[in-house]
């Protein structure tokens, strides 16, 4: 297993600098007498609407540097943000992309993939069937197989966020990220460890691959049943993520689905930020309704309560969901 380092992230940052949108960081409202500072990293404004472009671009550029981009292009199995990011990055580099999806994938995602120039193949009714077909395609054609999260180049690309956050909040103490398979978390943790920054890894209670792995001391399969499962629904965390979670500056917390829905609605009503449930998962870990109600009561309900004077940046990782859901 590759142990992700700060050097991997720094190399990725230099590699993708001209291809990604630098993340915007905005100060949040924590009430009239704030005890800590809260910021949102607006990564949902990234190309394709999620942080995934960072890893996808780093992956393809690194292989191009090595002369390892085959004529058959790149292939990936994903019904979500990773597939969109891979297709976008491949188009940007003039590389063919073949994306495998379950037959149940929403037509809107299929259409977006086509708009990025990808060839889309619908196989089976579950992700696992699409993934098997993707593996067979790579073996038969020689296409470069990418992954949604379990690859050091993908994770290192995601970690480039930390360098950009530090440029805007130089004295950041804590970065809060939601976790699915752990690519974003592993990259962020590698960079954060170098700078002495705490990382809070947040998962829904019914979608807790990293938390369960920490509990078991090894990667394990978990059931997936959460409102955020479309983006965070990995059945197991990557070994890289588990290794990163062993760092002393990492804390793993869980949030209820109800808190995720509430946080998503709060982001819209208070800030007019329309994000997906995966992004709201990270917000739900910090005081659920900043600036409202009794301070002590809020503290009791928060999985992570910042200390006095702490500077906290919550990563809003994506916004690929139907905004109409916010009104329901």
PLY file of the C-alpha trace (Angstrom):
ply
format ascii 1.0
element vertex 328
property float x
property float y
property float z
element edge 327
property int vertex1
property int vertex2
end_header
0.00 0.00 0.00
1.26 3.48 -0.89
1.55 5.73 2.17
0.43 9.13 0.97
2.84 11.93 1.87
2.85 15.70 1.79
5.30 15.44 -1.09
2.65 13.60 -3.12
0.16 16.39 -2.46
2.67 19.17 -3.21
3.60 17.52 -6.52
-0.09 17.24 -7.38
-0.68 20.90 -6.49
2.06 22.01 -8.88
0.76 19.65 -11.56
-2.92 20.69 -11.56
-2.50 24.38 -10.71
-3.34 25.60 -14.21
-6.26 23.22 -14.66
-8.43 23.61 -11.56
-10.36 26.53 -10.12
-8.71 27.75 -6.90
-11.18 27.16 -4.10
-13.03 30.19 -2.72
-13.26 30.42 1.07
-16.08 32.37 2.72
-16.57 33.29 6.36
-19.70 31.80 7.95
-22.07 33.38 10.47
-21.61 31.95 13.95
-23.73 34.44 15.84
-23.31 37.79 17.57
-20.70 36.59 20.08
-18.68 33.94 18.26
-16.33 31.78 20.29
-14.57 30.44 17.19
-14.17 31.31 13.51
-15.98 29.22 10.89
-15.30 29.25 7.14
-16.70 27.34 4.17
-14.40 26.14 1.37
-16.70 26.39 -1.66
-15.32 23.47 -3.64
-18.72 22.74 -5.16
-17.83 25.61 -7.54
-15.09 23.42 -9.03
-15.33 22.15 -12.62
-18.15 19.52 -12.89
-19.46 20.61 -9.47
-17.17 18.68 -7.13
-13.62 18.27 -5.83
-13.19 15.09 -7.91
-11.67 17.01 -10.83
-8.50 17.57 -8.78
-7.75 13.87 -8.50
-8.89 12.99 -12.02
-6.67 15.65 -13.57
-3.68 14.71 -11.42
-4.15 11.05 -12.37
-4.20 11.71 -16.11
-1.44 14.32 -16.13
0.88 12.04 -14.14
0.34 9.20 -16.59
0.90 11.54 -19.52
4.20 12.69 -17.98
5.29 9.06 -17.85
4.15 8.36 -21.40
1.55 5.93 -20.05
-1.63 7.23 -21.68
-2.77 4.47 -24.06
-4.55 5.07 -27.35
-7.63 3.42 -25.82
-7.79 6.27 -23.29
-9.11 6.05 -19.76
-12.02 4.15 -18.29
-13.88 4.32 -14.99
-16.99 2.86 -13.39
-18.98 5.52 -11.58
-22.52 6.77 -11.49
-21.51 9.96 -9.76
-19.00 12.76 -9.42
-15.90 10.67 -10.17
-17.19 9.66 -13.59
-18.04 13.25 -14.48
-14.60 14.43 -13.32
-12.78 11.72 -15.25
-14.71 12.52 -18.44
-14.07 16.25 -18.04
-10.34 15.82 -17.42
-10.02 13.41 -20.33
-11.74 15.85 -22.67
-9.46 18.64 -21.45
-6.40 16.54 -22.35
-7.82 15.16 -25.59
-8.00 11.62 -24.22
-10.85 9.17 -25.00
-12.95 8.30 -21.94
-15.27 5.34 -21.49
-17.53 5.51 -18.45
-19.49 2.51 -17.18
-22.76 3.12 -15.34
-25.57 0.93 -14.05
-28.61 0.89 -16.31
-30.47 2.64 -13.49
-28.29 5.77 -13.72
-30.27 9.02 -14.11
-30.49 10.22 -17.70
-29.22 13.64 -16.60
-25.86 12.10 -15.63
-25.69 10.18 -18.89
-26.37 13.39 -20.79
-23.69 15.30 -18.88
-21.14 12.57 -19.57
-21.97 12.73 -23.27
-21.55 16.52 -23.13
-17.97 15.96 -21.95
-17.33 13.69 -24.93
-17.33 10.41 -23.02
-18.54 7.09 -24.36
-21.13 5.81 -21.90
-21.87 2.11 -21.40
-24.81 1.02 -19.27
-24.33 -2.36 -17.61
-26.42 -4.17 -14.98
-28.50 -2.64 -12.24
-25.78 -2.08 -9.59
-22.41 -0.34 -9.45
-20.62 -3.66 -8.90
-21.78 -4.95 -12.28
-20.64 -1.77 -14.01
-17.29 -2.02 -12.23
-16.79 -5.61 -13.39
-17.55 -4.61 -16.97
-15.11 -1.70 -16.66
-12.35 -4.03 -15.50
-12.99 -6.37 -18.42
-12.95 -3.44 -20.86
-9.58 -2.24 -19.51
-8.12 -5.74 -19.80
-9.42 -6.21 -23.36
-8.54 -2.80 -24.78
-5.57 -1.66 -22.72
-7.46 1.41 -21.53
-6.09 3.04 -18.39
-8.32 2.10 -15.45
-9.07 4.95 -13.06
-10.83 4.79 -9.69
-13.22 7.02 -7.81
-11.02 7.27 -4.70
-8.67 4.33 -4.08
-5.52 5.50 -5.86
-2.64 7.64 -4.51
-2.77 10.05 -7.47
-6.51 10.56 -6.99
-6.13 11.15 -3.25
-3.10 13.43 -3.66
-5.03 15.55 -6.14
-7.88 15.94 -3.68
-5.42 17.02 -0.98
-4.39 20.09 -3.00
-7.37 21.81 -1.40
-5.38 22.28 1.81
-2.70 24.42 0.17
-5.38 26.73 -1.25
-7.26 26.92 2.04
-4.07 27.90 3.89
-3.42 30.71 1.44
-6.73 32.30 2.50
-6.90 31.22 6.14
-3.18 31.01 7.02
-3.77 30.14 10.68
-6.41 27.47 10.07
-6.58 25.02 12.98
-9.08 22.45 11.70
-10.40 21.22 8.35
-13.70 19.31 8.34
-14.42 16.90 5.46
-17.08 14.35 4.67
-15.89 10.81 3.94
-17.10 8.14 1.52
-14.33 5.85 0.32
-11.75 8.22 1.74
-9.93 9.75 -1.24
-10.61 13.35 -0.23
-9.93 12.60 3.42
-6.62 10.78 2.75
-5.30 13.62 0.61
-6.44 16.33 3.02
-5.00 14.41 5.99
-1.58 14.04 4.31
-1.30 17.78 3.73
-2.85 18.70 7.08
-0.46 16.46 9.01
2.49 18.30 7.47
1.12 21.66 8.59
-0.09 20.54 12.03
-3.76 20.99 11.13
-6.48 18.88 12.73
-8.82 16.95 10.39
-12.37 15.99 11.34
-13.61 13.10 9.20
-17.42 13.06 9.05
-19.69 10.20 7.98
-23.42 9.51 8.21
-24.27 6.99 10.93
-25.65 4.55 8.35
-22.75 5.01 5.92
-19.62 4.70 8.07
-16.90 2.81 6.20
-13.96 4.70 7.77
-15.39 4.82 11.27
-16.07 1.07 11.17
-12.56 0.38 9.88
-11.07 2.35 12.77
-13.25 0.42 15.20
-12.20 -2.94 13.72
-8.57 -2.02 13.14
-8.86 -3.05 9.48
-10.88 -2.29 6.38
-14.34 -3.87 6.62
-17.54 -3.91 4.57
-20.44 -1.87 5.93
-24.11 -1.51 4.99
-25.00 1.67 3.11
-28.34 3.35 3.80
-28.13 7.13 4.02
-29.49 10.24 2.34
-25.88 10.94 1.36
-25.21 7.47 -0.04
-25.19 8.66 -3.66
-21.80 10.29 -3.02
-20.62 8.77 0.28
-21.93 5.25 -0.23
-18.65 3.30 -0.32
-19.03 -0.12 1.28
-15.42 -0.02 2.45
-12.84 2.69 3.01
-9.51 2.61 1.21
-6.46 1.30 3.10
-4.89 4.73 2.50
-7.77 6.38 4.34
-7.49 3.98 7.27
-3.75 4.64 7.53
-4.33 8.41 7.45
-7.00 8.13 10.14
-4.36 6.78 12.52
-2.66 10.18 12.69
-2.92 11.92 16.05
-4.54 15.03 14.53
-7.50 13.13 13.06
-10.92 12.70 14.63
-13.72 10.54 13.21
-17.33 11.57 13.93
-20.77 10.41 12.84
-23.91 12.42 12.08
-27.56 11.46 11.73
-29.34 11.70 8.39
-31.75 14.18 9.96
-28.81 16.45 10.78
-27.53 16.20 7.21
-30.90 17.24 5.78
-31.15 20.07 8.29
-27.64 21.31 7.52
-28.33 21.27 3.79
-31.49 23.28 4.26
-29.67 25.69 6.61
-26.97 26.30 4.00
-29.65 27.24 1.50
-31.84 29.33 3.77
-29.03 31.20 5.52
-26.41 31.49 2.76
-28.20 30.54 -0.49
-25.69 27.74 -1.01
-27.25 24.81 -2.89
-25.09 21.75 -2.19
-25.52 17.99 -2.19
-26.03 15.93 0.94
-22.38 14.84 0.95
-21.32 18.47 1.45
-23.97 19.03 4.10
-22.65 15.99 5.98
-19.47 17.88 6.85
-21.45 20.93 8.00
-23.66 18.76 10.21
-20.64 17.82 12.31
-20.11 21.38 13.50
-22.81 23.14 15.49
-25.95 22.26 13.50
-27.63 25.66 13.56
-24.97 28.34 14.22
-26.15 31.46 15.98
-29.53 30.13 17.05
-30.86 28.90 20.36
-29.01 28.33 23.60
-25.23 27.95 23.22
-24.97 25.12 25.74
-27.74 23.18 24.02
-26.01 23.54 20.65
-22.78 22.27 22.12
-24.45 19.16 23.49
-25.86 18.27 20.07
-22.71 18.87 18.01
-20.43 15.92 17.17
-17.51 18.35 16.95
-17.41 21.49 19.08
-14.59 23.93 18.23
-12.55 25.39 21.06
-12.50 29.08 21.88
-10.60 30.95 19.18
-10.34 27.94 16.88
-10.33 28.59 13.12
-12.39 25.90 11.38
-12.79 25.39 7.63
-15.59 23.09 6.45
-15.17 21.74 2.91
-18.37 21.90 0.84
-17.27 19.16 -1.54
-19.98 19.06 -4.21
-23.33 20.25 -5.52
-24.43 17.61 -8.01
-27.98 17.13 -6.77
-31.44 18.40 -7.63
-31.90 21.88 -6.08
-35.66 21.24 -6.06
-35.08 18.89 -3.11
-34.25 21.92 -0.95
-37.86 23.00 -1.00
-39.25 19.64 0.11
0 1
1 2
2 3
3 4
4 5
5 6
6 7
7 8
8 9
9 10
10 11
11 12
12 13
13 14
14 15
15 16
16 17
17 18
18 19
19 20
20 21
21 22
22 23
23 24
24 25
25 26
26 27
27 28
28 29
29 30
30 31
31 32
32 33
33 34
34 35
35 36
36 37
37 38
38 39
39 40
40 41
41 42
42 43
43 44
44 45
45 46
46 47
47 48
48 49
49 50
50 51
51 52
52 53
53 54
54 55
55 56
56 57
57 58
58 59
59 60
60 61
61 62
62 63
63 64
64 65
65 66
66 67
67 68
68 69
69 70
70 71
71 72
72 73
73 74
74 75
75 76
76 77
77 78
78 79
79 80
80 81
81 82
82 83
83 84
84 85
85 86
86 87
87 88
88 89
89 90
90 91
91 92
92 93
93 94
94 95
95 96
96 97
97 98
98 99
99 100
100 101
101 102
102 103
103 104
104 105
105 106
106 107
107 108
108 109
109 110
110 111
111 112
112 113
113 114
114 115
115 116
116 117
117 118
118 119
119 120
120 121
121 122
122 123
123 124
124 125
125 126
126 127
127 128
128 129
129 130
130 131
131 132
132 133
133 134
134 135
135 136
136 137
137 138
138 139
139 140
140 141
141 142
142 143
143 144
144 145
145 146
146 147
147 148
148 149
149 150
150 151
151 152
152 153
153 154
154 155
155 156
156 157
157 158
158 159
159 160
160 161
161 162
162 163
163 164
164 165
165 166
166 167
167 168
168 169
169 170
170 171
171 172
172 173
173 174
174 175
175 176
176 177
177 178
178 179
179 180
180 181
181 182
182 183
183 184
184 185
185 186
186 187
187 188
188 189
189 190
190 191
191 192
192 193
193 194
194 195
195 196
196 197
197 198
198 199
199 200
200 201
201 202
202 203
203 204
204 205
205 206
206 207
207 208
208 209
209 210
210 211
211 212
212 213
213 214
214 215
215 216
216 217
217 218
218 219
219 220
220 221
221 222
222 223
223 224
224 225
225 226
226 227
227 228
228 229
229 230
230 231
231 232
232 233
233 234
234 235
235 236
236 237
237 238
238 239
239 240
240 241
241 242
242 243
243 244
244 245
245 246
246 247
247 248
248 249
249 250
250 251
251 252
252 253
253 254
254 255
255 256
256 257
257 258
258 259
259 260
260 261
261 262
262 263
263 264
264 265
265 266
266 267
267 268
268 269
269 270
270 271
271 272
272 273
273 274
274 275
275 276
276 277
277 278
278 279
279 280
280 281
281 282
282 283
283 284
284 285
285 286
286 287
287 288
288 289
289 290
290 291
291 292
292 293
293 294
294 295
295 296
296 297
297 298
298 299
299 300
300 301
301 302
302 303
303 304
304 305
305 306
306 307
307 308
308 309
309 310
310 311
311 312
312 313
313 314
314 315
315 316
316 317
317 318
318 319
319 320
320 321
321 322
322 323
323 324
324 325
325 326
326 327
